[in-house]
Amino acid sequence: MDRSLLLRLLDHAGKALILLVFLFPFLWMISTSLQTFEETMSFPPVWVPSSLQWGNFAEAMTAGPFLTYARNSIVITTAILILQFAVMIPAAYAFAKYTFAGSGLMFGLVLLAFMIPSQITFIPVYMTMADWGWVDTLLPQIVPFMSNAFGIFLLRQYFRQIPQEIIESARLDNAGEFKIITRLMVPMSMPALATIALFSFVSHWNDYFWPLVMTDATHVRPLTLGIAKLRETEGISNWNIIMAGNVILVLPILIVYLFCSKQIVKAFVYSGIK
């Protein structure tokens, strides 16, 4: 067999194996969500349900205040995205197009914040939120995440690729900094913004640890904690209902990813991060 053909076959086989490893949990989750309780407990495991149990999804949604959980998740992720863009875009523009006293140190602090996981700082943040009387509200799930260090870094890289001559031409036409950012920089950076929005959405839509620490009341908890509560209401062995809840939780992420996948590739190529 030709050597190049053999290498291509091995390359495709390796990619197919990696794809299968990543898809396996999703396929198992979807299959289990459509099975009867008896099929989920059978051995060997059943991969194809004898009949599709769509009622599992209705049962998962009525097992608790599902709409309240979903509303909280939508409010939290939307508010975080709006605040992050309001802080991140001007900060990235300043780091990319201006050199001022302490700019290098400040950008170094942004990179440092990017490397520190939120679990390390949750105790002082929790104490601050408690002092302000914000615990058990939506605010401690939103305010600590209004700045996005990764977003500032990625957007700065993207802004640096935009020629300075374009900005100077806009200034000659009497365009102010706000107009340059909103009319030039933002439209020309849509792939990077879409990538940051997707990463932020996935991170905060799936967040379990922070809401668990900051809330105790049901009416302020997000969907992740609501789905986890299914294990208490439905019993640990009722996996078909629990997996139906997890499919509902994951579905918005898959839809958003399908719309943003091409923008992600463009963002990393044009920002120089390969």
C-alpha positions in Angstrom: 0.0 0.0 0.0 1.2 3.5 -0.8 2.8 5.2 2.2 0.8 8.5 1.8 -2.4 6.5 1.5 -1.6 4.6 4.7 -0.9 7.8 6.6 -4.2 9.3 5.4 -6.1 6.2 6.6 -4.4 6.3 10.0 -5.1 10.0 10.2 -8.8 9.5 9.5 -9.0 6.5 11.8 -7.5 8.6 14.6 -9.9 11.4 14.1 -12.9 9.0 14.0 -11.7 7.5 17.3 -11.4 10.9 19.0 -14.8 11.9 17.6 -16.3 8.7 19.0 -14.8 9.3 22.4 -16.3 12.8 22.6 -19.7 11.7 21.2 -20.1 8.6 23.4 -21.4 10.5 26.5 -23.9 12.5 24.4 -25.2 9.4 22.6 -25.6 7.5 25.9 -27.4 10.5 27.5 -29.9 10.9 24.6 -30.5 7.1 24.3 -31.2 6.8 28.1 -33.5 9.9 28.1 -35.8 8.0 25.6 -35.9 4.7 27.4 -38.3 3.2 29.9 -37.2 2.7 33.5 -36.8 -1.1 32.9 -34.6 -0.5 29.9 -32.2 1.8 31.9 -31.8 -0.9 34.5 -31.3 -3.8 32.1 -28.0 -5.6 31.5 -26.4 -5.6 28.9 -27.2 -1.9 28.4 -29.9 -1.0 25.8 -28.8 1.4 23.2 -31.9 1.6 21.0 -35.2 2.0 23.0 -38.0 -0.3 22.0 -40.3 2.7 21.8 -39.3 6.4 22.3 -40.5 7.7 25.7 -41.0 11.4 24.9 -43.0 11.6 28.2 -39.7 11.5 30.1 -39.1 15.1 29.1 -42.5 16.3 30.2 -42.0 14.5 33.6 -38.6 16.1 34.0 -40.1 19.6 33.4 -42.9 19.1 35.8 -40.8 17.6 38.6 -40.1 21.0 40.0 -40.3 24.8 39.2 -38.7 24.2 35.9 -39.7 27.5 34.3 -38.3 29.4 37.3 -35.0 27.7 37.0 -34.9 28.3 33.2 -35.8 32.0 33.7 -33.0 32.4 36.2 -30.5 30.8 33.9 -31.6 33.1 31.0 -31.4 36.2 33.1 -28.0 35.3 34.6 -26.3 34.4 31.3 -27.8 37.4 29.4 -26.9 39.9 32.1 -23.3 38.6 32.3 -22.9 38.8 28.5 -24.1 42.4 28.4 -21.9 43.5 31.3 -18.9 41.7 30.0 -19.2 43.4 26.6 -19.6 46.8 28.2 -16.4 46.3 30.2 -14.4 44.2 27.8 -14.6 46.1 24.5 -13.2 49.5 25.7 -10.6 47.7 27.8 -9.4 45.6 24.9 -9.4 48.7 22.6 -7.2 50.7 25.1 -4.7 47.8 25.5 -4.5 47.3 21.7 -4.3 50.9 20.4 -2.8 53.0 23.3 0.4 52.9 25.2 0.0 54.6 28.6 1.8 54.5 32.0 1.3 51.1 33.6 -0.4 49.6 30.5 2.0 46.6 30.5 1.5 46.0 34.2 -2.2 46.3 33.9 -2.4 43.9 31.0 -0.1 41.5 33.0 -2.7 41.6 35.8 -5.4 40.8 33.3 -3.5 37.7 32.2 -2.9 36.8 35.8 -6.7 37.0 36.5 -7.2 34.8 33.5 -5.1 32.0 35.1 -6.7 32.1 38.5 -9.8 29.8 38.8 -12.8 31.3 40.5 -12.9 28.5 43.1 -9.7 29.9 44.7 -11.3 33.3 45.4 -14.9 32.2 46.3 -14.4 32.6 50.1 -13.5 36.4 50.1 -16.1 37.0 47.3 -18.8 35.1 49.4 -17.9 37.2 52.5 -18.2 40.4 50.5 -21.5 39.4 49.0 -22.8 38.5 52.5 -21.7 41.9 53.8 -23.6 43.6 51.0 -26.7 41.4 51.7 -26.6 39.9 48.2 -26.5 36.2 49.1 -29.6 34.3 48.0 -30.2 36.7 45.2 -29.3 36.8 41.5 -26.7 39.5 42.0 -23.8 37.4 43.3 -24.3 35.1 40.3 -23.9 38.0 37.9 -21.7 40.8 39.3 -18.4 38.8 40.0 -18.4 37.8 36.4 -18.9 41.2 34.7 -15.3 41.3 33.6 -13.9 38.6 31.4 -10.0 38.4 31.3 -10.0 35.8 28.5 -12.3 38.0 26.5 -10.1 41.1 27.0 -7.0 39.1 25.9 -8.6 37.6 22.8 -10.3 40.8 21.7 -7.0 42.8 22.2 -5.3 40.3 19.9 -8.0 40.8 17.3 -8.0 44.6 17.6 -4.2 44.7 17.0 -4.8 43.1 13.6 -6.9 46.0 12.5 -4.7 48.6 10.6 -4.0 51.9 12.5 -4.6 53.7 9.2 -8.3 52.9 9.3 -8.6 54.4 12.7 -6.6 57.5 11.7 -8.9 58.0 8.6 -11.9 57.8 10.9 -10.4 60.5 13.2 -9.7 62.7 10.2 -13.5 62.5 9.5 -14.1 63.8 13.1 -15.1 60.4 14.5 -14.7 60.2 18.3 -13.4 57.2 20.2 -16.9 55.9 20.9 -17.9 56.1 17.3 -14.7 54.4 16.2 -15.3 51.5 18.6 -19.0 51.0 17.8 -18.8 51.7 14.0 -15.4 50.2 13.2 -13.9 48.0 15.8 -17.0 46.0 16.8 -18.3 45.3 13.3 -14.8 44.2 12.2 -14.4 41.9 15.2 -17.6 39.9 15.1 -15.9 36.5 14.9 -14.0 37.2 18.1 -17.1 38.6 19.8 -19.1 35.6 18.8 -16.4 33.3 20.2 -16.2 35.1 23.5 -20.0 35.1 23.8 -20.2 31.4 23.1 -17.5 30.5 25.7 -19.1 32.8 28.3 -22.6 31.4 27.6 -21.4 27.8 27.9 -19.4 28.5 31.1 -22.2 30.3 32.9 -25.1 28.3 31.6 -23.4 25.2 32.9 -22.1 26.7 36.1 -22.9 24.5 39.1 -20.4 25.4 41.8 -21.0 29.2 42.1 -24.8 29.1 42.3 -24.6 26.3 44.8 -22.3 28.4 47.1 -24.2 31.7 46.7 -27.9 30.5 46.9 -30.1 28.4 49.0 -33.6 29.5 47.9 -35.2 27.7 45.0 -36.6 30.9 43.3 -33.1 32.3 42.6 -31.4 29.0 41.5 -30.5 28.3 37.9 -31.3 25.3 35.7 -28.1 23.4 36.6 -29.2 23.1 40.2 -32.8 22.4 39.2 -31.7 19.4 37.0 -29.4 18.2 39.8 -32.4 18.3 42.2 -34.1 15.7 39.9 -32.0 13.1 41.6 -33.7 13.9 44.9 -37.2 14.1 43.6 -37.0 11.2 41.1 -34.6 8.9 43.0 -31.1 8.1 42.1 -32.0 5.1 39.9 -34.6 6.9 37.7 -32.0 7.7 35.1 -34.3 8.1 32.2 -35.9 11.2 33.8 -32.6 12.5 35.0 -31.1 12.2 31.5 -34.1 13.8 29.9 -33.4 16.8 32.2 -29.8 16.8 31.1 -30.7 16.8 27.4 -32.9 19.9 28.1 -30.0 21.5 29.8 -27.5 20.8 27.0 -29.8 21.6 24.1 -29.4 25.4 24.1 -25.6 25.0 24.1 -25.6 22.8 21.1 -27.9 25.2 19.2 -25.7 28.2 20.0 -22.6 26.3 19.0 -24.0 25.3 15.6 -24.6 29.0 14.9 -21.2 30.1 16.1 -18.8 27.3 15.1 -17.5 29.1 11.9 -17.0 32.3 13.7 -14.8 30.6 16.3 -12.4 29.3 13.7 -12.2 32.8 12.1 -11.6 34.4 15.5 -8.6 32.2 16.4 -7.1 32.5 12.9 -7.3 36.3 12.6 -6.2 36.9 16.2 -3.0 34.9 15.6 -3.8 32.2 18.2 -3.3 28.9 16.5 
